[in-house]
Amino acid sequence: MAGKIVLARAGSGKTYYIANDFEENKSVLLITFTRQNVKNIYSELEKRFSGSIPKNIRVTTFSSFIYSWLLRPIEPLLSFENVKSSGVDIFNKPPENTFNPVTKKRNPYYIKDSKIEHYINPANNKYYSDRISKLIFKQKKYIWKTVEKRLDSLLDIIYVDEFQDFKGYDYKILLLLLKSNLINITAVGDFFQHSVSMNNFKSNNPFKKNNVYISEEKYIESLPAHISIDRNSLIKSIRVPNVVCQLIKNKLNISIESNNSVDGILEEVTDSEKLNKLLVDINCVKLVNKNSKKMVYKPAINWGYSKGDTYPRVLIILTGTFEKLLKDDFNADDLSQKIINELYVALTRSNNEVYICRKSVFDKFLEDTTMIYNNLF
């Protein structure tokens, strides 16, 4: 049995897919990162099962899965003696092995991973949420075999949502699951939405090699050969209009197709009057690369933090890097995969109207507006 990765595209129906891909009588566990995504999956399941979800189908966050399904059952087998935890601490962060340049000393409160206090908060006897995966990964191989056999006995299939958000030891655990010969697991996600909104680990980022973000093809090549890759099931976006998909394919070199029945609008804004109209329109979401809180015109949001959202109308303010995006001589080959991903997220937020404004045009508009304002007083 080999794990499977489904390479999805923005707005292609990932949640619908994992809520409808399995047979009703199977014992299924669906895993996702956030509580909001748990609600979204439950919503799709309720549609499928007319409001009555079978008890053999369960949905959980990844942290709950790690603790309840993997770690808690094997606590008596851990390399530390007499471990009996009280849950997971999602509020407190463990002391890190940081260096103080003033005192030139390491953090004296840091506890090495050879001690259980590295993983458990002594104040409440709960595991630090960001170290649970590390604890499991550091155990002897026979313990992981025990975990595999237990999951195999309890579940027919596991679905993991948003695999591109997994980093560090969380990703290492996901990879162990995908490599297992006992566990039937499918991971779904959009490679081009990684590293755009969540805080990344300082190391162990599977999408970086030698501190450089790698391409989707390089990532696939890095996976064990027996993990199957599905490139086709979720390549069509229900959200993104065809005209925008064509831009993404031609300019960002990302394969994406549209299944949106709306023709859509893709327009470059160069006229100051049209730009002002869009900026003051509260129904038009302004998408900027960063510092959206400083944006005078609302609503505004950073490209990366718009991930997961859908709007009918957006105005994307480009950075200088993408000044020539709509020109024939634009080439994205030398750009960081991270900045490409961020623009991709912005471009795929609207299900209808997408307006694009170059940085130079926007800056000139702000300059002219300021001059007019100053001349009034």
N, C-alpha and C positions, 0 to 999 in steps of 0.2 A: 504494500500500500504506500503510495507517495502523496505528499501534500501538493496542493495546487494554488497558484497565484493568479488571480484574475486582474489584469491590467485595465482599469476603468478610466473613463474620461469625465470631466466635470459635467454634472447634470445628466449623467447617463442612467441613473436609477439604481445606484449601488444598494440603497436600503431596500428597495423593492426586490432586487435580485436575491439578497441573502434571506429575505423573509418568504420567498416563494420557490426557492431552488430545491427544496427537500420534500420527501414524501411525508404525509401527515402522521403516519404511524411510527416514524423514526424518533429516537431519543436525540434531541438536538440542543446544542448550547450555542448561543450567539453572543459574541463578545465585542464590545466597543470601548472607546476610551472615556467618553463623558456621559454623565447622567442624561443630558439632553439627547444624545444619540440613542440612549437606551429607550427614552420616550418615543423617539422617531421610529425605532424598530417595532416597539409595541404597537404603535399606531398602524403600521403596515400589517402586522400580524392580525390585529383586530379586524382589519378590512378583509383579509383572506379568510378568517374563520368566523366572520359575522359576529364579532364581539366576544366570542368564547374561545380563548386560546387553550389548546390541549395542555395538560399538566406535564407532558413529556417534552415540551418546548420551553426552554428557559433563556432569559436574556440577562446579562450582567456586565458590569464594567470590568476592565482588565485588572484593576487593582483588587477587586472582589474575587475575581477568578483566581488570581495568583495566591491569595490568602486562603480562601475557602476550599478551592478545588485542588490546589497543589501543595501549599505549605502546611496548613493546619493538620491534614491527615498524616503527614510524615514527621511531625515534630519529635516524636520519640526516637526517630532514626537520625536526627541531626547530629553533627559532629560536636555540638555543645550539649552538656548534660542538663537534665531536668528543665527543659524549656517548655513552658506552658503559657502562651501569650493570652492577652485579653482583647486582641483585635488589631486594627491598623490605625496608625496616627497620621491623619491627612493634614493636620494643622501645623505641626512642629517639624522643623528641619534639623537633621543631625549636624553636629559640629564637623566642619570640613578641615582637611589638612592644608590649610592656607598658610601663606608666609607673610609675615608683617615686615615690610621694608624698613620701618622705623626702628623696631626692636631687633630686627634681623633674627627673629625666632619663629618657629612654627606654632600654630594654634595649640596651646597646652591642653585644651579640652577635647582635642581630637582623639578618638579611640580607634586603634587598629582593627582591621577586619578579622584578626585572629581571636577577637573577643566578642561575645554575644551582644555586649552593649553597643557595638558598632551598628547593630541592626535593630535593637530594641531600645526604646526610650525608657530609661530606668524610672522616670517619674510616673509613668502610667502603665508600664509593662506592655506597650503596644509597639508593633513593628513600624519603623519609619517607612512610609509608603514608597519612597524612591530607592529603598535598599532591599526590598523583598526579593525581587528577581535576582539580585546579586547573591543573596544568601542561598537560593536554590541552585543557582549555576555553580557555586563554589563547592557544592556537596559531591561526594564520591559518586561514580558512575552507577553503582548498583542502586542508589537511592533514586536516580532519574528513571532507571528501569522500573522501579516500583511505581513511580508516578505514571509512566506510560501504561503499564498493565492496569492500573486503577481506572484511568480515563477510558481505556479500551473496553473495560467491563461495564462502565456506566453510560457511555455515549456512543451513538452510531456515527455522528458527524459533528464537527465544530466549525463554526464560521467566525472569522475575525474581520471586523470592519476597520477601514482606514489603516491598513498596514503601513502606509508611508509615514505615519506619526510615531512609529516605534523607533526608539533610539537606545543606545547603551545596552545594559543588561536586559531590559525589556525586549529589545530586538533579538538578543541572543537566545532568550527563552522561546520567542516566536520561531526562530530558526530551528531550535531543537524539536519543536512540535512539527514543523514542516518536514524535517528530515526523518521523523519517526516512521518505522515500518508497521507500527501498530495503530496509529491514530489517523483517522480520516478527517482531514482538515483542509478548509478552503479559506485563503486570505484574499480579501478584496480591497483595492485602493487605487488611488491615482498618483503615480510616481511624480507627476509634475505639480503636486500640491505639497510635497515635502519641504520642510525647512522654511516655511513662509510665515507661520504665526506662533507656533509653540516654542518654548525655551528649549534649546538644544543642549545636549550634554556636551561637556568640554571635549570629550573624546568618544570613541566607539560609535561614531556616526556612520551607518552603513552606506550612506550616500556620498561619502567623502573618501578620497584616497590621496595620501600625501598632502592632506589639507586642501585638496581641490575637489569641488563637487563634480561627481561623475555623471555621465549621460545615462539614459534609461537602458541603452544597449549594454553599456559597461556594467551596470548593476545586474542585469540578467545574467551576464557572463560570470559574475562573481558567485552566483547561486549554485548549490549542488546540482549536478546534471539530472538527477532523478526527480527533482521538483518540476512539475509540469507548469507551463505558462500558457494562459488563455489570453490572447490578444484581441479577440473578436467579439466576445459576448457583450462587452460594455464599451465599445468604441464609439457608439452613436449617442450624441447628447440630445436629450429630450428638451433641455432648456435653451441651448445656444443656437441662434439662427445660423443658417448656412453661410451667409455672407461673412459672419464673424469667424466661423470655423475655417473658411478659406483663408482668411487673413492669418490665423494662427498656424495653419499648415504651411503657408507660403513664407511667412516671416519668422516664425519661431521654430519651425521644423518639428512641430508636434503633430502626430497623426491623430486627427479627430474628425468625425463626421457628424452631420446634423440630422436629427429626427424631429426637428421642430417644424410644425406646419406653418408657422408665421414666417413671412419673408424677412422681416426684420429691417432695421436701419443701422448702417455703419457710415458715419460721417465725420470728416475732419472739420473742426471749428476754427476758422481763421478770422472771422468777422467779429469785432468787438461787441456789436449790438447783440448778435446771436449768443456770444459767450456770456454776456451779462444776463441774458434771459434765462440761460440754463443754470447759471450760478445762483440766481435768486429763486429759482424754482424749487420749492420744498419737496416736490415729488421726484426730483432728479437727485440721485445720490452722487456726491462728488468723491471720486476715488483718487487718493494721492499716495505716493510711495511711502511717505512717513510724515509725522507731525500733524496728523489730521486734527488734533485738538486745537492747534493754532490757526486752523482754517476759519476765516471769518464767515464763509458761506456754508450753510448747513442744509441737510445732513452731510457729514463728511466722514470718511473712514479710510484707514490705511489699506493699501492693496492686499497685503497678507492677511489682515484681520477681517477682511470681507469674506474669507473662506467659509463656505457653507450657506451663504446668503443668496437670495434671488430677488432681483429688482426689475421693474418694467423699464426703467430709464436710468442710465448712468452717464456721467461725464468723467472721463479718465484724463487726468493731468499727467502727461509723460515727464520723465526725467530727461536730463541732457543725454544720457546714454541712448535713449530711444528717439532722439530728435528727428532722425531720418527713417523712422519706422515705416512710414507710408511711401517712401521714395524707392525707386527701382534698385538703387545701389546699396540698400540696407542689407547687412549680413550679420547674423546672430552667432556665427560659428565661434567667435572669440570671446563671447560673453559668458559670465558665470551662470551655471545652471540655476543657482539660487535666484538671481535677478530675473532670469527668464521665467522661472516658476511664479514669481510674484506678479509679473505682468500678465501671465497666463491666467492666474486666479482673477485678476481684475477684469480681463476681457471676457471671462466666462460667467460673470455675475448676472448679466441681463438676459431676459428671455425675449427682448424686443428691440429696444433702442440703445445703441452704443455711440456716444459722441467722444471724439478724441481731440485733445488740445495739446499742441507742442509746448514745451517749457518756455521757449522764447516768446511765443504768442501770449502765454499766460503772464509771464513776467512783464511784458510790455503793457498788458491790460492793467495790471496792478500799478505800474508806474504812472500811467496816464490817469487812472482813477485817483491816485494820491495827489497828483498835481491839480486836478480839478477840485478836489476837496479842499486843498490848501488855499486855492485862489478864492474860495468862497468866504474865507475868514481873514 
